[in-house]
Amino acid sequence: MWIDAPPFLLLFIGGLLAGVTRGVVRKAILLVVPVLGGLNLIGMQEGVHLTWDVAGYTLTVFEVDRMSLLFGYLFHLATFIGNMFALHLGEEDRASMQHSAAMLYAGSALGAVFAGDLIVLFVFWEMLALTSVFLIWARGTERSYRAGFRYLIIHVLSGVLLLSATLMRAHETGSIDIDQIGLNGSFYAWIFLLSFGIKAAFPLLHNWLTDAYPEGTATGTVFLSAFTTKVAVYSLARTFAGEDLLIYIGAAMTAFPIFYAVIENDLRRVLGYSMINQIGFMVCGIGIGSAMSINGAVAHAFNDVIFKGLLFMSMGAVLHQTGRINGSDLGGLYKSMPFTTGACIVGASSISAFPLFSGFVSKSMVMSAAIYEGHEVVWLVLLFAAAGVFHHAGIKIPFFAFYGHDSGIRTTEAPKNMLIAMGIAMVLNVVIGTFPQQTLYLILPFDAPYSPYDATHVLTQTQLLFFGALAFVGLQKTGIYPPELRSTNIDVEWSYRKLGPWVVNGVGSAALAIDGYVRSSVMALVHGVLAAVNRAHGQVGPLARSWPAGSMVFWVALSLAAYLLFYLYR
Amino acid sequence: MSQNLPALLIVVPLLLAPIAALTGRWKAAWVVALGAAWWAFGCSLALLQRVRAEGVIHYSLGGWPAPTGIEYRVDLVSAFVAVIVTTIAAISVPYARTSIAQEVSEDRGALFYAAFILSMTGLLGIAITGDVFNVFVFLEISSLSAYSMIALGRDRRALTAAYQYLIMGSVGASFIVIGIGLLYVTTGTLGMEDLSHRIPEVMAQGRGSRTIAVAFTFLTVGVTLKLALFPLHLWLPNAYTYAPSAVTAFMASTSTKVSVYLLLRFFFTVFGETFSFVEMRLNMVLMPLALVAILAMSLVAIYQENVKRLLAFSSVAQIGYMILGISFGSVLGVTAGILHLFNHALMKGALFMAMGCIMYRVGSVRIDRMAGLGKQMPWTMAAFVGGGLSLIGVPLTVGFVSKWYLVQAALEQGRWFVAALVMVGSLMAVIYIWKVVEVAYFGRRDPEDSVEEAPLSLLIPTWVLVIASFWFGIDASTTAEVATAAADLLVEIVP
């Protein structure tokens, strides 16, 4: 409004300042910068605001329309809440690194949603990966270092794919605009879809999410859950709206994580799976492609950031206070952490789409759109998924963390700043859920009037929820419900964590199977393939050796002879 | 004054070199070298300005017109290369003061700076002369002084490295002079422009076409040997590894670049692109060799334990990128090649200078000796990361600009596969740069082995190059414009 600066710039400056300041000054920066940034967006005119001529091309660095504006507000809000939640960090938590990385990460996300062309999008796309990985590494454990590495490799790969696809498209059509691409039969469209699909955690491409997010710091995961996948959803909405394939991908995404989430023990990983499930609703909404469904998809992205953030915050608070996060180690915390328990329940209600909570007003929009456009089967899958999410995220998380068997942990309530951050998110969840017409619906990109509070929606949803709850109680009482065990779930990442090295190195190589993480296995794969190459290129290989002068001259003579033959008998 | 700029660019340093040697004291010689480098820097900038404003400058030495006398012929390509050489020289000399004082024994300091001035002069001479025999003379001036600079390194292996370089360099130079001789026999002229008219005439008359093909062969081998195109790069790794750090930084950024310029001059100006690329099908030779250089040498670099050697192999790979660009034969491809000349000079200069800082404090550039340097020498390692990002081709660095043009040039001709290989090369650069970064930032340094940050006299020149490599990465308009205009001059075939 009054600065008209590119939104990412403010946060980048804030991020750099947060890295070098300490104490009260840093706290002030962390809280003021997102607010300033948010105010900056208010009343922003639509259209191109900033271009940049480089290497003979004009790049559109900063372009505004209704959809990017919605994500802009959302990301500032998430930054503010996340910073508030992380405000207590001290130097022993690598606070400079975490704060700085978080702000730069948020800035990159803003840069991506306000990008006016694909090249700029690519730059911020890679920056998202490079900045966010520090929020995982900041945990400081060997496990998080490795997980961070796998995360980084996959995301850089996604960026490389994006750039390749952009170049191919620029070559074929001459356009680098971010507009409808769709699966138009060209090769590059698939590469785009693959690149976005990695970031949006499509089935079989999703493992970076459940692998890396639970390894982030207690506060860092709150940021991680807010930005990366939402940028992917935004990009999909821009380029693949109305693509039928996405409906089915989205439906699959909503359904399959449920099974994993039910048996997973690490509660933040459970949230990771439920996150894929929620993104599934958004992808599905984008695939349906009507004005209402896309509204629903982005509205759900908005709400998801807030309620998933709230859930990650409540689990972060538990991790921060107890140092544990496995369902089997927790339980009975409601006495010592009543406020966090409340926050978790509000988050759980929202994600389960209870009427009057935010998830309801957006999820029902996607589901209604599915019915209006005649996708009955998809609607049933979504219905199943909605019940499933209530089951694992709505009941399981609060039940195992705060109720269930008493784990004997006696702790205190989380620091004040964490409580304030959770409080803000709670209020937002309820306000958006109760008064959608006055809040969220005002900023949706398309004009498609929708009213969530009619008898059909409310009744369907309530019935669904009650039967879901009944199922949980039934299973729990009859003892069929899978107990929380210390175990590792085998998911698709098994193929690159375990199967690849196993095939390459034979059954006997037990060492690799133990150390079967991607970095080591990919490196092992590379080493395996290159063993022969190494003989040629390694320290003493013929290509790398220091040659005696005589043989160098021999090569010259040989080249001369070869060239002569080539030129004279061409 | 300004009329005589081309001559002054060469003559003044040429006179300063013996003065530097005669002073006998390294400090005095350093001042002379600084003067020579900055003088040449100023002259070459002025030349570039003039060429951009007025077009090609012809300057007849001693007032003898071209076919008889020697002519300096400065076009955009020459002026651009001269600016690259002098920029690096002007930054290297201040850097050399501290670095060379430690790495070269004091009594040889004056000789070193004399050799440095001569080497720079030789390179500049190659860039601006319009006479092929003169090219050979300057080539020998720059090479001979380069051999002696390498031999001055304290490491005893420097001597054998210099000796090998001497042999290989001399073979290359004699091949070039044989090629020139054969051309002279068939055409009776040595002027570049004259040759470019005479060769088609001779070919049209049908006599001596075989001789010209042989001359072409000798020049190809001689020039690709000088510019270290795979598989004739064998002299380069040792020469770069064991030379004093400042020499490596200077040579890696200039001498192979000037040889690439020579390739452009011979095959585009003297023989003409139609002859080189259509009749002789030079691209059929250059493109596969360039691709092998990019992939094989990047792979070798991954396995190196000595970082200077690692960077040397990476240089051979980067030369592959330049030659790849040129081998497309299109305006866009040659633009990419010329741009990468400049961009690679900046980034490799910065990287080798960072290695010089580490050499100065740690006394070794082996990877295992760099553990924990990220904390102890933060500015040096940050410079290394900056240069490394450029080598990888991350956006906002010069490396990205080069790769962008290169990939565009490949796609323009529908060569998907080549474009993909360029990307693979970048990924390999990620691995070998990361290898160093991982040890420096995540390794733990033995407390007994702790070191201080390098002195400012080394850090400032290093960072000038690092910042330049970001500056021209963010605002590539000037360099891209000059490179495109230069490529326009060279390329005749319009697709």
Boltz contact constraints between the chains, C-beta under 6 A:
constraints:
  - contact:
      token1: [A, 54]
      token2: [B, 476]
      max_distance: 6.0
  - contact:
      token1: [A, 55]
      token2: [B, 401]
      max_distance: 6.0
  - contact:
      token1: [A, 55]
      token2: [B, 476]
      max_distance: 6.0
  - contact:
      token1: [A, 55]
      token2: [B, 480]
      max_distance: 6.0
  - contact:
      token1: [A, 123]
      token2: [B, 395]
      max_distance: 6.0
  - contact:
      token1: [A, 171]
      token2: [B, 411]
      max_distance: 6.0
  - contact:
      token1: [A, 537]
      token2: [B, 299]
      max_distance: 6.0
  - contact:
      token1: [A, 537]
      token2: [B, 300]
      max_distance: 6.0
  - contact:
      token1: [A, 537]
      token2: [B, 303]
      max_distance: 6.0
  - contact:
      token1: [A, 538]
      token2: [B, 303]
      max_distance: 6.0
  - contact:
      token1: [A, 543]
      token2: [B, 296]
      max_distance: 6.0
  - contact:
      token1: [A, 543]
      token2: [B, 300]
      max_distance: 6.0
  - contact:
      token1: [A, 544]
      token2: [B, 300]
      max_distance: 6.0
  - contact:
      token1: [A, 546]
      token2: [B, 238]
      max_distance: 6.0
  - contact:
      token1: [A, 547]
      token2: [B, 234]
      max_distance: 6.0
  - contact:
      token1: [A, 549]
      token2: [B, 164]
      max_distance: 6.0
  - contact:
      token1: [A, 549]
      token2: [B, 167]
      max_distance: 6.0
  - contact:
      token1: [A, 552]
      token2: [B, 168]
      max_distance: 6.0
  - contact:
      token1: [A, 552]
      token2: [B, 234]
      max_distance: 6.0
  - contact:
      token1: [A, 555]
      token2: [B, 231]
      max_distance: 6.0
  - contact:
      token1: [A, 556]
      token2: [B, 171]
      max_distance: 6.0
  - contact:
      token1: [A, 559]
      token2: [B, 221]
      max_distance: 6.0
  - contact:
      token1: [A, 560]
      token2: [B, 221]
      max_distance: 6.0
  - contact:
      token1: [A, 563]
      token2: [B, 217]
      max_distance: 6.0
  - contact:
      token1: [A, 563]
      token2: [B, 220]
      max_distance: 6.0
  - contact:
      token1: [A, 563]
      token2: [B, 221]
      max_distance: 6.0
  - contact:
      token1: [A, 564]
      token2: [B, 217]
      max_distance: 6.0
  - contact:
      token1: [A, 567]
      token2: [B, 213]
      max_distance: 6.0
  - contact:
      token1: [A, 567]
      token2: [B, 217]
      max_distance: 6.0
  - contact:
      token1: [A, 567]
      token2: [B, 280]
      max_distance: 6.0
  - contact:
      token1: [A, 568]
      token2: [B, 213]
      max_distance: 6.0
